[in-house]
Amino acid sequence: MGKILVTGGTVFVSRYVAEYFAKRGDQIFVLNRGSRPQSHGVTLIQGDRGNLGTVLKKYNFDAVLDITSYTGADVEHLLDALGDFGAYILVSSSAVYPETLPQPFTEEQPGGPNSIWKAYGVNKLAAEEVLTRRVPGAYILRPPYLYGPMQNLYREPFVFECAEQKRPFALPGEGKMKLQFFHVEDLCRFMQILLEKRPENRIFNVGNPETVSVLRWVQLCYKVVGAPLKTIHMGPEHPQRSYFCFYDYEYTLDVTRQTALMPETKPLLQGLQESYAWFRDHREAVVRKPYEEYLSRL
């Protein structure tokens, strides 16, 4: 049984991570402001990570799972506040890759500004750079779109709701744009592998080896709900983010390093089934966007 610090611990990825390792029998501490309900079986360390003082100094952690660092300053503040710790895993983002690089993106390619992700990607890269400089043995994970139970973003929940209402779904163009996903449980499984095997590589793209078209993804979401799908094909005169839950940006990650350590990932249909089962009982947790409002004005 390990003693693990999870930053965050109350929303989607960080909450799922905390509960996953707690169910394994690890002693889980979550670092957050204490303003939201906490998961069962975790210990809250209440604090603002921008002003932690000495709240963490008395603890010795076997691992730090940093889910909520979005800037270099976030990492600096946490490292300054920590006492002794063993492994450190940072969940970064595939947004660190400039869209001008050849695809699929590999871990050897340099990070840099991306015109789609803008400050988010630049800040994530800065977080990586601070961590690599201060903790050379730390692990960095670069996922594509994360999904699964506890999803609070209006992505698959939006499609589920359209399917429940048996509404035609508005697709960008012909729906051929490719997306790459990674189930949050697979993210946890891979973290567990890193903590157990301690591989030599330090940076990992993580994700399903295969991509899926937007149309296929919507088809699977409607299938999970059990609704027939009719589509409306939207032209370029409609800003994609006004009616759809992903940017007009197609990219692919090379996950060869991940696959060598974890050959299997959860099938997308199974993952969406799990997502929908959770969503039906937690609709209030989703942060909705006005896609329907835009479509209703057409």
Buried (B, 14 or more C-beta within 10 A) or exposed (E): EBBBBBBBBBBBBBBBBBBBBBEEEBBBBBBBEBEEEBBEBBBBBEBEBEEBEEBBEEBEBBBBBBBBBBBBBBBBBBBEBBEEBBBBBBBBBBBBBBBEBEEBBBBEBEBBBBEEBEEBBBBBBBBBBBBBEEBEEBBBBBBBBBBBBBBBBBBBBBBBBBBBEEBEBBBBBEBEBBBBBBBBBBBBBBBBBBBEEEEEEBBBBBBBBEBBBBBBBBBBBBBBBEBEBEBEEBEEEBEBBBBBBBEEBBBBBBBEBBBEBBEEBBEBEEBBBBBBEBBEEBEEBBEEBEBBEBBEEE
